[in-house]
Amino acid sequence: MERKEYSAGAVKLSFWFVEFRKVVQLLHDEKTMDEVKALALNENLFAAPTAFRANQIFNTVSGRVKALDSSFMPLFLNSDLATQKLIALIAAMAYDTLFFDFVYEVIREKMIVGTDELLDSDVRVFFKDKQQQNEKVAGWTNATLARLGRCYKTMLYEAGVIEKCKPARRILRPILDPELTRWLEMHDMMIYSKSLTGVR
């Protein structure tokens, strides 16, 4: 997998599953990414409150789509809702290295040791470790890290990987569709399967 520089951009982002599905469908229907962008900005494809937000959604969702090999599209469109959400989550992880690391190092490790609770302290410890390992993360404020943590939990909740209850959120180990597992295997992406299912 391609390791990108860590980014705190996710503080402004959402899971945007419905938007992701719209973009995939349009591309599958042979629209170009430029045509999708025009729809987003000129016809408010995403029902965004402002042009700035429409652009932000387009940039993020298109980035996530492009982070996966385009052969995922027919698989996505033919899958059930739970699998579609997992594919959208994998795309978000492929697009955002820090989010991937969070799922791999926190969620996966919890499942491996047999703990099914995600605590706020787990999120804080993850970011504290990253601040010690990475100069860029070390420069982020506590407020930024708290917002990032909330964003990560929201995306995992919307993808069906954790429950919403507080303060401890239960981790729901997903069962990956065999077709999705096969696709990940074919594209050298089994690390994403391991991240989500708690495998060493």
Summary of the structure (lengths in Angstrom):
residues: 200
radius of gyration: 16.8
end to end distance: 16.8
largest distance: 49.4
contacts: 587
relative contact order: 0.15
helix: 66%
strand: 3%
